[in-house]
Structure formats: structure tokens, C-alpha cells
Amino acid sequence: MNYLAHACLSFRQPEILVGNMISDFVKGKKKENYPGLIQKGIMLHRAIDAFTDTHEATRQAKRFFSPYYRLYAGAFVDVVYDHFLANDNNEFNQGQLMEFSQETYTLLNRFTAQLPAPFAAMLPYMEKQNWLYNYRYRWGIQNSFGGLVHRAAYLTESAPAFAIFEKHYYELHECYAAFFPTLKQMAWQHFQSLFPAS
């Protein structure tokens, strides 16, 4: 999953949010350098990613991108899932998504000392360009695909990915609809396990 989903699946717990958002920038045992709750957020992120990667709906969605992007197919699917989450009325209406996005940026900015340098450098752009909210728009996904290609070592163009997204929009939405409720249930159970009743 991409940034909006990881933020959403932090269930408004600030340190869990931080860990969930920075996990891709924290490799292996480096998570042990962080306070306990942020470590738990990193672990939640990794559980979310493992569940996503092995879900049958994700495998179906990857097939649209795999012929052109091969091993990067999953990265494009992650962005696509955020688009459908941003437009999922069971999770957000338009006003709620804007409020949630601003709340997320505010919380992350409270923890700047804990953020890995690459994420800290990216956060002002995320906030200024309002990535979390703009996932709801097709042009926001087009921009996200461009950013993904820019960061990837072996990719050179994002236009084919956006064409695939447009062509298979409804099939991809069906994959999301089959997938996200099961992910949210898993993430909530994992989240609850981080705070065992005393």
C-alpha cells in the first residue's frame, strides 16, 4: 500500500503513524533505533505490505502492469489502491479526506526529529502538494506514477502505467473492493495486538 493507506491504517495513533509512514526508509534492524511505539508502527507497516503482496486481488491487479513493468508492478498497484481509497465513501467523504490529510501532515511535523532524512526532506513536498488528498484525482495518480518512475533505478517512463490505469480502471477498482476490507480487518487486529489489555 501507499502513503494514504498506511496513514489510514495507523488508526490515528501518532507514533504508530510515524512508524507506518517511515518504514520504507528504515531498513532491517535499524528500527531498533526508534522509540517503542514507532517501532510498532514500522512492524505494522511491514505486516500491511506482506498481506498486500500475497493477496489474490493484488496478484490480479499486478497482472495489468506486469507485462510492461515486471517487478515494479506492485508499486504501481499500491498507488492505484490509494486512488480508490481516497474515493471510498465507506472511508472518507471529500471533506473528511481533506481533514484527515491535514491532520496527518500536522502529526508528522511534530516528529521531525524522529524522521529519517529522506522522508523529512520529502514531507514538505507531500504537504505543499497535498499528496494524500490529491490521490482522489486521476491527475494526482498520474503525478504519483511520474514520481515513482523518477525514484526507480530501472524505469524510464510512466505514461504506459497511466494508460494501463485508465484502460483497466474498473477492473482495478474491483480488485481494490475485494482487497481493502480484508486488509483493514487484518491491520486493526494487528493494531489491537500492539496494545494488549493490562
C-alpha positions as CSV (number, residue, x, y, z in Angstrom):
1,M,0.0,0.0,0.0
2,N,1.0,3.6,-0.5
3,Y,1.1,6.6,1.9
4,L,-2.7,7.3,2.3
5,A,-3.4,3.7,3.2
6,H,-0.6,3.5,5.7
7,A,-1.8,6.7,7.3
8,C,-5.4,5.5,7.4
9,L,-4.4,2.1,8.9
10,S,-2.5,3.8,11.7
11,F,-5.9,4.4,13.4
12,R,-5.0,8.0,14.5
13,Q,-2.3,6.9,16.9
14,P,0.6,9.4,16.4
15,E,3.7,7.3,17.0
16,I,2.1,4.3,15.1
17,L,1.5,6.8,12.2
18,V,5.1,7.9,12.2
19,G,6.5,4.3,12.1
20,N,3.9,3.3,9.5
21,M,4.9,6.2,7.2
22,I,8.7,6.0,7.6
23,S,9.1,2.2,7.4
24,D,10.3,2.1,3.8
25,F,13.2,4.4,4.9
26,V,14.1,2.2,7.8
27,K,15.9,-1.0,6.8
28,G,16.1,-4.2,8.8
29,K,17.2,-3.8,12.5
30,K,17.6,0.0,12.2
31,K,14.0,0.1,13.5
32,E,15.5,-0.6,16.9
33,N,16.9,2.9,16.9
34,Y,13.4,4.2,17.4
35,P,11.1,4.5,20.4
36,G,8.9,1.5,21.1
37,L,5.6,2.8,19.6
38,I,7.4,4.0,16.4
39,Q,8.9,0.5,16.2
40,K,5.5,-1.0,16.4
41,G,4.3,1.3,13.6
42,I,7.2,0.1,11.5
43,M,6.1,-3.5,12.2
44,L,2.5,-2.7,11.3
45,H,3.7,-1.3,8.0
46,R,5.6,-4.4,7.2
47,A,2.6,-6.6,8.1
48,I,0.4,-4.5,5.8
49,D,2.9,-4.8,3.0
50,A,3.2,-8.6,3.4
51,F,-0.6,-9.0,3.5
52,T,-1.0,-6.8,0.4
53,D,1.7,-8.6,-1.6
54,T,0.2,-12.0,-1.1
55,H,-3.5,-11.2,-1.5
56,E,-5.2,-12.7,-4.5
57,A,-6.8,-9.4,-5.5
58,T,-3.3,-7.8,-5.6
59,R,-2.0,-10.6,-7.8
60,Q,-4.8,-10.0,-10.2
61,A,-4.2,-6.2,-10.2
62,K,-0.5,-6.7,-10.8
63,R,-1.2,-8.7,-14.0
64,F,-2.3,-5.5,-15.8
65,F,1.1,-3.8,-15.1
66,S,3.4,-6.8,-15.1
67,P,3.9,-7.1,-18.9
68,Y,5.4,-3.6,-19.1
69,Y,6.8,-3.1,-15.6
70,R,7.6,-6.6,-14.3
71,L,8.9,-6.4,-10.7
72,Y,7.7,-2.9,-10.3
73,A,4.0,-3.8,-11.0
74,G,3.3,-3.9,-7.3
75,A,4.5,-0.4,-6.7
76,F,2.0,0.9,-9.3
77,V,-0.8,-1.1,-7.8
78,D,0.0,0.4,-4.4
79,V,-0.6,3.9,-5.9
80,V,-3.8,2.7,-7.6
81,Y,-5.1,1.4,-4.3
82,D,-4.6,4.8,-2.7
83,H,-6.7,6.4,-5.5
84,F,-9.6,4.1,-4.8
85,L,-9.2,4.5,-1.0
86,A,-9.3,8.3,-1.5
87,N,-12.6,7.9,-3.3
88,D,-14.1,5.2,-1.0
89,N,-17.1,6.7,0.7
90,N,-17.0,4.0,3.3
91,E,-13.7,5.5,4.5
92,F,-13.9,9.2,3.6
93,N,-16.2,11.8,2.1
94,Q,-14.4,14.7,0.4
95,G,-14.4,16.9,3.5
96,Q,-13.2,14.1,5.7
97,L,-10.3,13.3,3.4
98,M,-9.1,16.9,3.4
99,E,-9.3,17.0,7.2
100,F,-7.5,13.7,7.6
101,S,-4.8,14.7,5.2
102,Q,-4.1,17.9,7.1
103,E,-4.2,16.1,10.4
104,T,-1.6,13.6,9.1
105,Y,0.8,16.3,8.0
106,T,0.4,18.1,11.3
107,L,1.2,14.9,13.3
108,L,4.2,14.1,11.2
109,N,5.6,17.6,11.6
110,R,5.5,17.1,15.3
111,F,8.0,14.3,15.0
112,T,10.6,15.8,12.6
113,A,13.5,14.8,14.9
114,Q,12.4,11.2,14.5
115,L,12.0,11.2,10.7
116,P,14.7,9.6,8.5
117,A,16.4,12.3,6.5
118,P,15.0,11.3,3.1
119,F,11.4,11.2,4.5
120,A,12.0,14.5,6.3
121,A,13.1,16.1,3.0
122,M,10.1,14.7,1.2
123,L,7.5,15.7,3.8
124,P,7.3,19.4,2.9
125,Y,6.6,18.5,-0.8
126,M,4.0,15.9,0.3
127,E,2.2,18.6,2.4
128,K,2.5,21.5,-0.1
129,Q,1.3,19.4,-3.0
130,N,-1.2,17.6,-0.7
131,W,-0.4,14.2,-2.0
132,L,-2.8,12.4,0.4
133,Y,-5.8,14.4,-0.7
134,N,-4.9,14.5,-4.4
135,Y,-4.8,10.8,-4.8
136,R,-8.5,11.1,-5.3
137,Y,-7.9,12.6,-8.7
138,R,-6.7,10.9,-11.9
139,W,-4.1,13.7,-12.4
140,G,-2.8,13.0,-8.8
141,I,-2.2,9.4,-9.8
142,Q,-0.5,10.4,-13.0
143,N,1.8,12.6,-10.9
144,S,2.5,9.8,-8.5
145,F,3.3,7.4,-11.3
146,G,5.8,10.0,-12.5
147,G,7.4,10.3,-9.1
148,L,7.6,6.5,-8.8
149,V,9.5,6.3,-12.1
150,H,11.8,9.2,-11.2
151,R,12.8,7.3,-7.9
152,A,13.2,3.9,-9.6
153,A,16.6,2.9,-10.8
154,Y,15.4,0.9,-13.9
155,L,12.3,2.7,-15.0
156,T,12.2,5.5,-17.6
157,E,8.6,6.4,-18.4
158,S,5.3,6.5,-16.5
159,A,2.9,7.1,-19.5
160,P,2.3,3.4,-20.1
161,A,1.3,2.9,-16.5
162,F,-1.2,5.7,-16.6
163,A,-2.6,4.3,-19.9
164,I,-3.0,0.9,-18.2
165,F,-4.7,2.6,-15.2
166,E,-7.2,4.3,-17.5
167,K,-7.9,1.3,-19.6
168,H,-8.4,-1.1,-16.7
169,Y,-9.9,1.4,-14.2
170,Y,-13.0,-0.6,-13.4
171,E,-11.2,-4.0,-13.1
172,L,-8.6,-2.4,-10.8
173,H,-11.4,-0.9,-8.7
174,E,-12.9,-4.4,-8.4
175,C,-9.5,-5.6,-7.1
176,Y,-9.5,-2.8,-4.5
177,A,-13.0,-3.6,-3.4
178,A,-12.2,-7.2,-2.9
179,F,-9.0,-6.4,-1.1
180,F,-9.2,-3.4,1.2
181,P,-11.9,-4.5,3.7
182,T,-9.8,-7.6,4.4
183,L,-6.7,-5.5,4.8
184,K,-8.4,-3.1,7.2
185,Q,-9.6,-6.0,9.3
186,M,-6.1,-7.5,9.4
187,A,-4.5,-4.2,10.2
188,W,-7.0,-3.5,13.0
189,Q,-6.4,-6.8,14.6
190,H,-2.6,-6.3,14.4
191,F,-3.0,-2.7,15.8
192,Q,-5.0,-4.1,18.8
193,S,-2.3,-6.7,19.4
194,L,0.2,-3.9,19.9
195,F,-1.7,-2.6,22.9
196,P,-2.6,-5.8,24.9
197,A,-5.1,-5.2,27.7
198,S,-3.4,-5.0,31.1
